[in-house]
Amino acid sequence: MSDETTGPDRTEQAAHAAHRDRSIKLAVVTSFLSKAGTALFQLLSIPLAARVLGREEFGLYTTVNMTLAMVALLQIGVGPSLAHGLSAAKAKGDGKQAGELASTAFFVMIGMALLAGLILASLLLLVPLPQLFGQGFAGKESALRPALWVGLGLFLLLFVLNLTERVREGLLEASVNNIWGALGNVLAAIAVGTGIFFIPQVWYLVLAVHGSVVTAKVCNTAALWRKHPEIRPAWAQFRPAIGKHLFSDGLAFSACTLVTGYVEYSFCGWLVGHVNGPAATALYGVFVSMTIMQLGFVMMLSTPTWPAVAEALARGDNHWAKRAARRLYLYGSGFALCSFGGLVLLGPLLLPLWLGKEFADTPRTLIACYATYFVAHVWRHLNHAMMIGSGQIGRLARVQFVESALVAIAAIIGLRYGGMGTMLLCMATVIFAVTGCILPRLVGHGLRVSAPSRDQSPGLGAAAKAG
């Protein structure tokens, strides 16, 4: 389809483009509101809970949180395929396909949540907790086990309710997610700040924090179904072929995401500790935390942009999709380069102010190596977002698997022969060389071709017809 349109078509396309621009701007603005709620929660409620519970019991809460966070990564993959399919269905005005996608995804996630719940419940019942978490937790079972059961129940609810946010993204309503997220954070802060004095237990802290999030997500889901009745789950709209596509695409995306996170965070952190000891591990953990915090500012724009790109491509508005991609690349790259300059210039001064005098001896060259890795990390994220937006999730997963394997090898060699700084430089080099070079070309191709030519749209279309 040509990028050029005339007459009424041009007016209609301009209206859709304005709607997409408005949805992205609202998402960015409301994301600041959501982050303000998160900051309020972290700065006030959690330190208060730590003082009331004590360091040891608060450590048990942190253990539960980390356990749930690791398992929660299993459900990430269905989201991109679902949101992309809904964007295309919205562009075509196909309410029937949107309903089939939403219903199928809902029941697939119900099944996955029940399976995950059965496995995790069996572990809690059959395996002693010290064997799961270490001998340091022996004697703490009476505090840890109730918190784990509460967390498991809430986790199963979140497993399904998180689909609402992916549906909102596909419908270009990411800003609504941010508003409900901000309200959930405020509710959690209130629940922790007022209730922890009356129930100073680990299980209550888990319930107050994650239960507030569940409450906000339930309200978000109810509001979504009320506004869009066509996507309310209905067994009659379940399509096995669509479910197979969502599950297979989701499994591939989840696997590559898990592998990437494991290699660059867990495996490399273990390597650093094994070679250089716990002090080096602490510094590497700080770098990981800085990566996550800084990337959040890029995701404020990337999260609402890629569904909008998918919707634009489905309408044949390749010009707008290219413009949005350029805007995302410009903003993300600019942020990464500014971060690089700030870290190199001010890092040695700010790290000890933030973390204490123990980090005062961090070399500027090491910080520069981390900053280089962060630039590579952001560049990869931008390409990931545009690969999903252009419907190339399968290709993305295959390329990412190769990169993660090479990053692991490069990390081992770099750490052995040059230390942590060399390791970070080697990781960055691999990222730039693999996804940094391959994905931009695939993105460029995806932004040029018409919607039916993409590798994901045919799967959904064929699945819908088969169903």
Residue pairs with C-beta under 8 A, 6 or more apart in sequence:
1 316
1 318
1 450
3 317
3 318
3 319
5 13
13 315
13 317
13 320
16 311
16 312
16 315
16 317
17 312
17 317
17 320
19 172
20 172
20 308
20 311
20 312
20 320
20 324
23 172
23 173
23 174
23 175
23 304
23 308
24 301
24 304
24 305
24 308
24 324
26 174
26 175
27 174
27 175
27 178
27 300
27 303
27 304
28 300
28 301
28 304
29 175
30 175
30 178
30 179
30 182
31 178
31 300
31 303
32 300
33 178
33 179
33 182
34 178
34 179
34 181
34 182
34 185
35 296
36 182
37 181
37 182
37 183
37 184
37 185
37 186
37 189
38 185
40 185
40 186
40 189
41 185
41 186
41 188
41 189
41 192
44 189
44 193
45 188
45 189
45 192
45 193
46 192
48 192
48 193
48 196
49 58
49 61
49 192
49 196
49 205
50 58
52 196
52 197
52 200
53 61
53 196
53 200
53 202
53 205
56 140
57 143
57 202
58 205
60 137
60 140
60 143
60 144
60 147
60 202
61 147
61 202
61 205
61 206
63 133
63 137
63 144
64 144
64 147
64 148
64 151
64 202
64 206
65 151
65 206
67 148
67 151
68 151
68 152
68 154
68 155
68 210
71 116
71 120
71 155
72 155
72 158
72 159
73 254
73 257
73 258
73 261
74 112
74 116
74 254
74 258
75 109
75 112
75 113
75 159
75 162
75 254
76 250
76 253
76 254
76 257
77 249
77 250
77 251
77 252
77 253
77 254
77 255
77 257
78 105
78 108
78 109
78 163
78 166
78 246
78 247
78 249
78 250
79 162
79 163
79 165
79 166
79 169
79 250
80 166
80 249
80 250
80 253
80 388
80 393
81 245
81 246
81 249
81 250
81 253
81 393
81 456
81 460
82 101
82 102
82 105
82 163
82 166
82 167
82 170
82 246
83 166
83 167
83 169
83 170
83 307
83 310
84 170
84 307
84 310
84 388
84 389
84 391
84 393
84 456
85 97
85 101
85 170
85 456
85 460
86 98
86 101
86 102
86 167
86 170
86 171
86 231
86 307
87 170
87 171
87 172
87 307
87 308
87 310
87 311
87 314
88 310
88 311
88 314
88 451
88 457
88 460
89 95
89 97
89 98
89 101
90 98
90 170
90 171
90 172
90 311
90 314
91 311
91 312
91 314
91 315
92 314
95 230
96 230
97 460
97 464
98 228
98 230
98 231
99 230
99 231
99 232
99 234
99 237
100 237
100 238
100 239
100 242
100 464
100 467
101 231
101 242
101 246
101 460
102 163
102 167
102 231
102 232
102 233
102 237
103 231
103 232
103 233
103 234
103 235
103 237
103 238
104 237
104 238
104 239
104 242
104 243
104 246
105 163
105 166
105 243
105 246
106 160
106 163
106 233
107 233
107 235
107 238
107 243
108 243
108 246
108 247
109 159
109 160
109 163
110 160
112 159
113 156
113 159
113 160
114 156
116 156
116 159
117 152
117 156
120 152
121 152
123 132
124 145
124 148
124 149
124 152
129 137
129 140
129 141
129 144
129 145
129 148
130 136
130 137
130 138
130 141
133 144
137 144
143 201
143 202
143 203
144 202
146 201
146 202
146 203
147 201
147 202
147 203
147 205
147 206
149 203
150 203
150 206
150 207
151 206
151 210
154 206
154 207
154 210
154 211
154 213
154 214
155 210
157 214
157 217
158 210
158 213
158 214
158 217
161 214
161 217
161 218
161 220
161 221
162 217
164 177
164 217
164 220
164 221
164 224
165 174
165 177
165 217
165 220
167 224
167 231
168 174
168 176
168 177
168 220
168 224
169 177
169 303
169 304
169 307
170 307
170 310
171 228
172 304
172 307
172 308
172 311
174 303
174 304
174 307
175 304
176 220
176 223
176 224
177 220
180 216
180 217
180 219
180 220
180 223
181 216
183 216
183 219
184 212
184 213
184 215
184 216
184 217
185 212
187 212
187 215
187 216
188 208
188 209
188 212
188 213
191 208
191 209
191 211
191 212
192 205
192 208
192 209
195 204
195 208
196 204
196 205
196 208
224 231
225 231
225 232
239 463
239 464
239 466
239 467
240 467
241 462
241 463
241 464
241 466
241 467
242 460
242 463
242 464
242 467
244 463
245 459
245 460
245 463
249 393
249 394
249 456
249 459
252 393
252 394
252 397
252 398
253 393
253 396
253 397
255 397
255 401
256 396
256 397
256 400
256 401
256 404
259 400
259 401
259 404
260 400
260 403
260 404
263 404
263 407
263 408
263 411
264 404
264 407
264 427
265 288
267 408
267 411
268 284
268 411
268 415
268 423
268 427
269 281
269 284
269 285
269 288
271 411
271 412
271 415
271 423
272 280
272 281
272 284
272 415
272 420
272 423
273 280
273 281
273 284
275 415
275 416
276 419
276 420
279 358
280 420
283 359
283 362
283 420
284 420
286 351
286 355
286 359
287 370
287 373
287 424
290 370
290 374
291 374
291 377
294 335
294 339
294 374
295 377
295 378
295 381
297 335
298 331
298 332
298 335
298 336
298 378
298 381
298 382
299 381
301 327
301 328
301 331
301 332
302 328
302 332
302 381
302 382
302 385
303 385
305 324
305 325
305 327
305 328
305 385
305 389
306 385
306 386
306 388
306 389
307 389
308 324
308 389
309 321
309 324
309 325
309 386
309 389
309 390
309 447
310 388
310 389
310 390
310 391
312 318
312 320
312 321
312 324
313 321
313 389
313 390
313 391
313 446
313 447
313 451
313 454
314 451
314 457
316 450
316 451
318 447
318 448
321 389
321 390
321 447
322 447
325 386
325 389
325 443
325 447
328 382
328 385
328 386
329 382
329 386
332 378
332 379
332 381
332 382
333 378
333 379
333 382
335 378
336 374
336 375
336 378
336 379
337 375
339 371
339 374
339 375
340 368
340 371
340 372
340 374
340 375
343 367
343 368
343 370
343 371
343 374
344 364
344 367
344 368
344 371
347 362
347 364
347 367
347 371
348 362
348 363
348 364
348 367
351 359
351 360
351 362
351 367
352 358
352 359
352 360
352 362
363 421
365 421
366 420
366 421
366 424
368 421
369 420
369 421
369 422
369 424
369 425
369 428
370 421
370 424
372 424
372 425
372 428
373 424
373 425
373 427
373 428
373 431
375 428
376 427
376 428
376 429
376 431
376 432
376 436
377 428
377 431
379 431
379 432
379 436
380 431
380 435
380 436
380 439
383 435
383 436
383 439
383 440
383 443
384 396
384 400
384 435
384 439
386 439
386 443
386 446
386 447
387 393
387 395
387 396
387 439
387 442
387 443
387 446
388 396
389 446
390 442
390 443
390 446
390 447
390 454
391 446
391 451
391 454
391 455
391 456
391 457
392 442
392 443
392 446
392 454
392 455
392 456
393 455
393 456
394 455
394 456
395 442
395 455
396 439
399 434
399 435
399 438
399 439
399 442
400 435
402 434
403 430
403 431
403 434
403 435
406 430
406 434
407 427
407 430
407 431
410 423
410 426
410 427
410 429
410 430
411 423
411 426
411 427
413 426
414 422
414 423
414 424
414 425
414 426
414 427
415 422
415 423
446 454
451 457
452 458
452 461
